[in-house]
């Protein structure tokens, strides 16, 4: 109890300090009639701690969903008297990402929260710096480059060999861990022209540090402007970043040496082109970390949840297997033409992206006065001023029964094969945004589709049986028994624990057993 009293007292001190700063800067802060969350303690302190503490036992995003149901699809958490808007309304997301793009950015506060991890890379910057990063990266995601299936095959074969060894020995294994290394290897090969051939010990150290840094900055974003209040003493990202930089610096050094050799643009790697284009070594390192986050974590998330969805829906898995064999016969390695023919496999991936988007929560900061249309709110539209952050959730939007109907939380790939123009993603494209939208739409979208499709095809052609090994999963990572009593969303049917740092992952890993 004493610790709680101390926290509350320190909270008030922080609030007074923040209010004094805001008065000095005299920046206007206003929102027009957006419903506010209402806690029992001043400054909604109880809601702030509820947001943090419930994470240890709740389904991903449940508190945000619960408050949206109570206060409306667009509401203000109003934590410590500071505006923090939450929206699960696609009209607002479309407005921020596309229609009024210039009025919304990542913002200085977001950059500060992530700076110790991702620096000034493509995911943390706005304006001319972001445009520079985007322009450098764009040529490397052309149709010709993202169909480098030789790269996919090299690393898929290696991953499948590891899995086969486990199968021969009758051992279970954490597939999420294997997929994280697979996507890292593909990413460094494709973007940097280098095989990430480090020892298991080095990789484990890097992976753990990367996950730790990601979780730290994700927590900062989740609790908003008060994040410094929860980090006393030395910056907690300092040690993870020491390990991460030790891993990245040799890659960067090799890239710089390769960049010194004159060659045509089409023969350059992304790293070589980056070194040619940017003289600041820190920016090169920052961008490396940003693209590593995208190439490793987001695609590993998509692959992990695709395989999870297949093994927990055997009829879907069997139908996918039949499509693969009917398309390819006995051939082992798929081509781009093969993948384009597999409409059901594409529907499966889309359905996974809908229910388990790799980036379940995202944020924008108002930089110019704007008005959120808030079509789903009875009192909308809502006006907001510069300096106010708006968090939106692809995960909650893509599971909304109001948008996707009563089966919104059911895994059903067939919804993507239905005819007609009244489907949610047709009538409102921003009801499905796993790759974001507008000018900042993910450039690696097709690369992720190809990489995921390739791996799933090879997996299902190699192994006759892929099943969950729930007995091997750490007890702490098993869904709470209370979920089985729930009638909300997917809690009752979920056989893993979805958790979010910057990206969605399976808590405790996806433990699998296989048969060839």
Legacy VTK file of the C-alpha trace (Angstrom):
# vtk DataFile Version 3.0
C-alpha trace
ASCII
DATASET POLYDATA
POINTS 516 float
0.000 0.000 0.000
2.868 2.392 0.851
4.247 1.976 -2.661
0.889 2.932 -4.151
0.747 6.063 -1.998
4.248 6.964 -3.126
3.295 6.447 -6.775
0.204 8.656 -6.416
2.164 11.435 -4.695
4.867 11.322 -7.347
2.142 11.337 -9.984
0.735 14.589 -8.657
4.230 16.102 -8.588
4.701 15.108 -12.224
1.319 16.568 -13.163
2.095 19.902 -11.519
5.423 19.980 -13.352
3.747 19.191 -16.679
1.054 21.826 -16.129
3.659 24.461 -15.330
5.551 23.618 -18.510
2.381 23.766 -20.625
1.524 27.184 -19.187
4.978 28.481 -20.058
4.783 27.289 -23.638
1.169 28.561 -23.903
0.250 26.084 -26.612
-3.519 25.734 -27.177
-4.933 22.350 -26.231
-8.557 21.708 -26.968
-10.823 18.942 -28.107
-14.417 19.394 -29.117
-16.896 17.242 -27.188
-14.917 13.998 -27.427
-16.218 11.728 -24.626
-13.756 11.413 -21.761
-12.997 8.271 -19.774
-13.994 8.733 -16.144
-12.030 7.185 -13.322
-12.455 7.416 -9.564
-9.170 9.204 -8.820
-8.042 12.677 -9.890
-6.364 12.670 -13.269
-7.748 9.178 -13.936
-4.774 7.750 -12.044
-6.733 4.570 -11.389
-7.329 4.137 -15.124
-3.625 4.668 -15.856
-2.627 1.895 -13.466
-5.489 -0.286 -14.680
-4.154 0.088 -18.223
-0.718 -1.071 -17.094
-1.622 -3.776 -14.566
-4.339 -5.508 -16.598
-1.806 -6.306 -19.282
-0.551 -9.180 -17.125
-3.776 -11.171 -17.540
-5.979 -9.648 -20.230
-6.438 -10.432 -23.900
-4.490 -8.020 -26.107
-6.323 -4.699 -26.369
-9.217 -5.710 -24.115
-9.072 -2.604 -21.887
-9.065 -0.319 -24.933
-11.981 -2.268 -26.452
-13.919 -2.210 -23.192
-13.563 1.555 -22.851
-14.537 2.066 -26.511
-17.734 0.146 -25.800
-18.389 2.291 -22.737
-17.422 5.752 -24.003
-17.805 5.401 -27.761
-15.612 4.464 -30.741
-13.627 7.699 -30.309
-12.827 8.796 -26.759
-10.257 10.614 -24.642
-8.447 8.586 -21.958
-7.679 11.922 -20.243
-4.829 10.451 -18.206
-3.329 12.957 -15.755
-5.487 15.642 -17.396
-3.696 15.173 -20.695
-5.593 14.480 -23.915
-4.919 10.997 -25.333
-7.500 10.179 -27.992
-8.334 6.566 -28.843
-10.286 5.713 -31.983
-11.584 2.498 -33.517
-13.435 4.411 -36.242
-12.114 3.764 -39.785
-13.309 7.197 -40.956
-10.882 8.830 -38.524
-8.027 6.568 -39.582
-8.668 7.411 -43.241
-8.737 11.105 -42.343
-5.393 10.963 -40.506
-3.536 8.664 -42.893
-4.858 9.944 -46.204
-7.411 12.760 -46.458
-5.649 15.167 -44.070
-2.223 13.558 -44.070
-0.353 16.861 -43.674
-2.140 17.606 -40.374
-0.946 14.409 -38.682
2.495 12.945 -38.111
4.422 10.762 -35.724
5.276 13.865 -33.722
8.152 14.920 -31.498
6.908 12.991 -28.439
6.691 9.714 -30.365
10.177 10.319 -31.726
11.464 10.931 -28.189
9.826 7.731 -26.900
11.433 5.581 -29.620
14.646 7.517 -30.194
16.804 5.425 -27.866
15.849 2.336 -29.895
15.082 3.331 -33.495
16.700 6.758 -33.618
15.661 8.946 -36.557
14.603 6.234 -38.996
11.676 5.917 -41.364
9.213 4.867 -38.637
9.985 7.683 -36.198
10.346 10.762 -38.391
8.144 13.205 -40.289
8.538 15.802 -42.998
11.654 15.995 -45.147
13.601 13.419 -43.106
10.824 10.841 -43.557
10.553 11.691 -47.271
14.301 11.160 -47.624
14.095 7.720 -46.001
11.094 6.801 -48.143
12.792 7.887 -51.365
15.909 5.851 -50.567
13.940 2.691 -49.758
11.335 2.806 -52.541
13.484 1.419 -55.413
14.293 -1.688 -53.378
10.686 -2.825 -53.189
10.027 -2.869 -56.927
8.231 -5.876 -58.427
11.523 -7.228 -59.782
13.301 -7.161 -56.428
10.500 -8.534 -54.197
10.266 -11.719 -56.264
13.749 -12.945 -55.418
12.601 -16.472 -54.620
16.184 -17.767 -54.551
16.661 -15.730 -51.390
13.478 -17.213 -49.911
14.546 -20.754 -50.807
18.003 -20.480 -49.239
16.630 -19.535 -45.860
13.427 -21.586 -46.020
15.460 -24.741 -46.646
17.645 -23.957 -43.662
14.637 -23.396 -41.379
12.882 -26.556 -42.577
16.052 -28.596 -41.990
16.104 -27.420 -38.376
12.441 -28.307 -37.979
13.006 -31.729 -39.583
15.756 -32.481 -37.091
13.359 -31.768 -34.221
10.775 -34.006 -35.874
13.181 -36.916 -36.324
14.131 -36.680 -32.664
10.504 -36.510 -31.559
11.118 -33.111 -29.979
8.813 -30.126 -29.772
10.117 -26.632 -30.535
9.223 -22.954 -30.484
8.374 -22.165 -34.099
8.057 -18.432 -33.412
11.740 -18.381 -32.461
12.748 -20.162 -35.685
10.591 -17.816 -37.750
12.156 -14.743 -36.151
15.593 -15.926 -37.212
14.296 -16.936 -40.648
12.818 -13.486 -41.318
15.957 -11.783 -40.002
18.105 -13.879 -42.351
15.840 -13.117 -45.324
15.828 -9.436 -44.444
19.594 -9.074 -44.107
20.122 -11.098 -47.304
17.556 -9.163 -49.343
18.355 -5.669 -48.059
22.030 -5.879 -47.134
23.312 -8.681 -49.376
24.696 -10.458 -46.325
23.971 -13.807 -44.748
23.475 -13.253 -41.042
25.771 -16.150 -40.137
26.388 -15.605 -36.442
26.573 -18.194 -33.688
23.464 -19.238 -31.828
24.771 -17.458 -28.737
25.255 -14.194 -30.634
21.846 -14.452 -32.233
20.153 -15.253 -28.924
21.770 -12.218 -27.318
20.683 -9.981 -30.207
17.165 -11.391 -30.322
16.625 -10.992 -26.587
18.001 -7.454 -26.648
15.874 -6.510 -29.654
12.729 -7.874 -27.994
13.585 -6.102 -24.737
14.158 -2.719 -26.380
10.971 -3.112 -28.406
8.934 -3.872 -25.275
10.383 -0.886 -23.407
9.517 1.664 -26.086
6.110 0.051 -26.693
5.291 0.563 -23.031
6.296 4.215 -23.354
3.855 4.670 -26.224
1.092 2.868 -24.365
1.209 5.018 -21.229
1.842 8.261 -23.109
3.464 11.419 -21.787
3.909 9.950 -18.303
6.390 7.312 -19.483
9.428 8.977 -17.881
7.662 8.678 -14.529
7.997 4.876 -14.777
11.691 4.882 -15.721
13.929 5.926 -12.850
17.690 5.925 -13.084
19.565 4.753 -16.152
17.787 4.483 -19.495
16.569 0.834 -19.618
17.284 0.622 -23.364
20.988 1.354 -22.858
22.141 -2.239 -22.267
19.934 -3.826 -24.968
21.178 -1.209 -27.448
24.795 -2.027 -26.630
24.124 -5.633 -27.684
22.070 -4.606 -30.720
24.746 -2.210 -31.975
27.411 -4.890 -31.547
25.319 -7.051 -33.880
24.504 -4.317 -36.411
27.874 -2.564 -36.658
29.669 -5.394 -38.545
26.789 -5.474 -41.054
27.117 -1.718 -41.501
30.901 -1.931 -41.856
30.654 -4.533 -44.612
28.037 -2.432 -46.370
30.262 0.615 -46.274
33.165 -1.359 -47.753
30.927 -2.722 -50.513
29.565 0.762 -51.232
33.095 1.938 -52.038
33.031 -0.275 -55.151
31.435 1.446 -58.123
28.545 -0.564 -59.589
25.220 0.048 -61.397
22.173 0.950 -59.268
20.419 -2.341 -60.070
23.341 -4.276 -58.582
23.473 -2.325 -55.323
21.953 -3.520 -52.094
19.739 -1.273 -50.004
22.585 -0.776 -47.542
25.053 0.205 -50.264
22.554 2.679 -51.700
21.895 4.047 -48.202
25.611 4.598 -47.559
25.918 6.311 -50.951
22.968 8.591 -50.182
23.588 9.523 -46.538
26.841 10.783 -45.048
25.710 10.608 -41.408
26.688 7.203 -39.970
24.112 7.504 -37.184
21.312 7.844 -39.746
22.621 4.750 -41.541
22.532 2.771 -38.291
19.068 4.112 -37.390
17.672 3.109 -40.756
19.218 -0.351 -40.473
17.375 -0.872 -37.181
14.112 0.396 -38.638
14.195 -1.960 -41.613
15.339 -4.840 -39.395
12.272 -4.256 -37.219
10.039 -4.384 -40.278
11.729 -7.324 -41.995
12.111 -9.437 -38.840
9.292 -8.725 -36.423
6.306 -7.915 -38.627
6.798 -10.817 -41.040
7.655 -13.224 -38.219
4.387 -12.171 -36.582
2.437 -12.810 -39.786
4.071 -16.221 -40.323
3.610 -17.244 -36.688
-0.092 -16.438 -36.654
-0.633 -17.958 -40.102
0.745 -21.300 -38.929
-1.144 -20.981 -35.632
-4.374 -20.406 -37.580
-3.699 -23.395 -39.834
-3.007 -25.844 -37.007
-6.034 -24.678 -35.008
-8.287 -24.932 -38.074
-7.439 -28.356 -39.591
-10.104 -28.110 -42.312
-8.524 -24.864 -43.537
-5.051 -26.423 -43.435
-6.175 -29.458 -45.441
-7.876 -27.301 -48.063
-4.734 -25.177 -48.383
-2.602 -28.304 -48.753
-4.859 -29.594 -51.540
-4.648 -26.275 -53.393
-0.856 -26.358 -53.147
-0.536 -29.911 -54.459
-3.145 -29.356 -57.189
-1.210 -26.297 -58.361
2.336 -27.634 -58.095
2.127 -31.395 -58.208
5.419 -32.928 -57.081
7.524 -29.826 -57.675
9.191 -28.619 -54.489
9.873 -24.920 -55.049
6.959 -22.600 -55.914
7.174 -19.898 -58.554
5.482 -16.511 -58.642
2.948 -17.931 -61.104
2.158 -20.761 -58.663
1.567 -18.305 -55.833
-0.681 -16.103 -57.955
-2.864 -19.139 -58.715
-3.378 -19.964 -55.036
-6.385 -17.797 -54.231
-7.286 -19.705 -51.084
-3.793 -19.325 -49.645
-3.996 -15.566 -50.248
-7.407 -15.549 -48.515
-5.880 -17.340 -45.509
-3.094 -14.764 -45.236
-5.590 -11.898 -45.506
-7.732 -13.421 -42.788
-4.680 -13.764 -40.537
-3.781 -10.135 -41.225
-7.326 -9.159 -40.299
-7.511 -11.018 -36.981
-3.839 -10.747 -36.031
-2.378 -7.594 -37.631
1.387 -7.446 -37.022
1.057 -3.833 -35.815
-2.080 -3.956 -33.634
-1.860 -0.345 -32.414
-0.518 2.781 -34.048
-0.396 6.482 -33.266
-0.515 9.875 -34.952
-0.037 13.340 -33.509
-2.000 16.352 -34.692
0.369 19.024 -36.014
-2.260 21.333 -37.534
-5.798 21.971 -36.302
-8.090 19.355 -37.789
-11.494 17.729 -37.463
-11.988 13.978 -37.084
-15.147 12.959 -39.013
-15.999 10.295 -36.381
-18.774 8.752 -38.465
-19.448 6.028 -35.892
-19.861 8.517 -33.007
-23.300 10.004 -32.379
-21.782 13.365 -31.348
-19.130 13.610 -34.049
-17.328 15.154 -35.824
-14.692 16.161 -33.282
-12.201 19.002 -33.553
-8.676 18.641 -32.201
-5.732 21.011 -31.855
-2.022 20.617 -32.555
-0.140 18.596 -29.974
-2.852 16.014 -29.339
-2.130 12.335 -30.021
-4.600 9.903 -31.536
-4.078 6.150 -31.100
-5.879 3.825 -33.510
-6.107 0.056 -33.428
-6.150 -2.060 -36.605
-6.706 -5.094 -34.356
-9.930 -3.735 -32.858
-11.177 -2.166 -36.099
-10.669 -5.403 -38.017
-12.556 -7.396 -35.375
-15.469 -4.968 -35.064
-18.850 -6.675 -35.455
-20.284 -3.312 -36.490
-17.931 -3.296 -39.476
-17.413 -6.999 -40.200
-20.691 -8.519 -39.033
-21.476 -11.088 -36.310
-18.701 -13.447 -37.466
-16.020 -10.755 -37.120
-13.986 -12.769 -34.594
-14.290 -16.077 -36.458
-11.375 -17.253 -38.595
-13.012 -17.625 -42.019
-10.835 -17.247 -45.141
-13.889 -17.704 -47.346
-15.013 -14.165 -46.526
-12.231 -13.020 -48.878
-13.561 -15.150 -51.735
-17.149 -13.912 -51.600
-18.559 -12.065 -54.596
-20.137 -8.623 -54.360
-19.203 -5.063 -53.577
-20.682 -4.831 -50.071
-17.722 -6.390 -48.283
-16.221 -4.219 -45.504
-12.802 -3.942 -47.123
-14.421 -2.846 -50.394
-16.924 -0.330 -49.028
-14.372 1.025 -46.551
-10.740 0.092 -47.316
-9.640 1.549 -43.975
-11.549 -1.168 -42.134
-8.636 -3.410 -43.219
-5.242 -1.766 -42.785
-2.568 -4.258 -41.689
-0.085 -2.422 -43.905
-1.290 1.043 -42.899
-2.637 3.404 -45.560
-2.073 6.672 -47.366
1.407 8.010 -48.185
2.975 5.981 -45.345
1.573 2.652 -46.547
4.101 -0.140 -46.056
6.365 -0.503 -49.080
7.142 -4.097 -48.131
3.556 -5.330 -48.510
4.128 -7.536 -51.572
7.453 -8.753 -50.198
5.676 -9.913 -47.020
2.948 -11.673 -49.024
5.529 -13.475 -51.182
7.782 -14.436 -48.274
4.859 -15.749 -46.213
3.307 -17.623 -49.135
6.622 -19.213 -50.073
7.339 -20.450 -46.560
3.799 -21.814 -45.983
3.855 -23.684 -49.297
7.189 -25.299 -48.537
6.102 -26.106 -44.978
2.888 -27.871 -46.017
4.623 -29.785 -48.802
7.385 -30.930 -46.436
5.446 -32.007 -43.336
2.316 -34.158 -43.236
1.403 -33.110 -39.709
1.920 -29.819 -37.908
0.206 -29.493 -34.534
0.333 -27.469 -31.341
2.402 -28.900 -28.508
0.559 -27.268 -25.634
2.312 -29.472 -23.091
5.621 -27.783 -23.977
4.423 -24.220 -23.614
5.501 -22.418 -20.422
2.654 -22.422 -17.914
2.948 -18.648 -17.524
2.230 -18.189 -21.233
-0.965 -20.239 -21.343
-4.214 -18.284 -21.718
-5.840 -17.680 -18.310
-8.618 -20.140 -17.475
-10.957 -17.163 -17.016
-10.881 -16.633 -20.792
-12.892 -19.839 -21.266
-15.813 -18.203 -19.434
-15.802 -15.141 -21.674
-18.314 -14.401 -24.403
-16.258 -11.523 -25.774
-14.249 -11.682 -28.979
-11.877 -14.638 -29.348
-11.008 -15.206 -25.694
-12.943 -18.457 -25.403
-11.424 -20.082 -28.511
-7.856 -18.756 -28.386
-5.198 -21.411 -27.825
-2.324 -18.957 -27.473
-1.838 -15.634 -25.723
-1.555 -12.736 -28.196
0.642 -9.990 -26.777
1.832 -6.699 -28.236
5.084 -4.815 -27.981
5.580 -2.744 -31.134
4.360 -5.822 -32.995
2.020 -8.696 -32.167
3.596 -11.917 -30.909
2.655 -15.158 -29.139
3.497 -14.998 -25.456
5.861 -17.827 -24.524
6.280 -18.909 -28.145
4.351 -21.116 -30.571
5.288 -24.646 -29.513
4.913 -27.204 -32.303
5.430 -30.874 -33.076
5.711 -32.132 -36.629
5.751 -35.302 -38.717
7.265 -35.638 -42.183
LINES 1 517
516 0 1 2 3 4 5 6 7 8 9 10 11 12 13 14 15 16 17 18 19 20 21 22 23 24 25 26 27 28 29 30 31 32 33 34 35 36 37 38 39 40 41 42 43 44 45 46 47 48 49 50 51 52 53 54 55 56 57 58 59 60 61 62 63 64 65 66 67 68 69 70 71 72 73 74 75 76 77 78 79 80 81 82 83 84 85 86 87 88 89 90 91 92 93 94 95 96 97 98 99 100 101 102 103 104 105 106 107 108 109 110 111 112 113 114 115 116 117 118 119 120 121 122 123 124 125 126 127 128 129 130 131 132 133 134 135 136 137 138 139 140 141 142 143 144 145 146 147 148 149 150 151 152 153 154 155 156 157 158 159 160 161 162 163 164 165 166 167 168 169 170 171 172 173 174 175 176 177 178 179 180 181 182 183 184 185 186 187 188 189 190 191 192 193 194 195 196 197 198 199 200 201 202 203 204 205 206 207 208 209 210 211 212 213 214 215 216 217 218 219 220 221 222 223 224 225 226 227 228 229 230 231 232 233 234 235 236 237 238 239 240 241 242 243 244 245 246 247 248 249 250 251 252 253 254 255 256 257 258 259 260 261 262 263 264 265 266 267 268 269 270 271 272 273 274 275 276 277 278 279 280 281 282 283 284 285 286 287 288 289 290 291 292 293 294 295 296 297 298 299 300 301 302 303 304 305 306 307 308 309 310 311 312 313 314 315 316 317 318 319 320 321 322 323 324 325 326 327 328 329 330 331 332 333 334 335 336 337 338 339 340 341 342 343 344 345 346 347 348 349 350 351 352 353 354 355 356 357 358 359 360 361 362 363 364 365 366 367 368 369 370 371 372 373 374 375 376 377 378 379 380 381 382 383 384 385 386 387 388 389 390 391 392 393 394 395 396 397 398 399 400 401 402 403 404 405 406 407 408 409 410 411 412 413 414 415 416 417 418 419 420 421 422 423 424 425 426 427 428 429 430 431 432 433 434 435 436 437 438 439 440 441 442 443 444 445 446 447 448 449 450 451 452 453 454 455 456 457 458 459 460 461 462 463 464 465 466 467 468 469 470 471 472 473 474 475 476 477 478 479 480 481 482 483 484 485 486 487 488 489 490 491 492 493 494 495 496 497 498 499 500 501 502 503 504 505 506 507 508 509 510 511 512 513 514 515
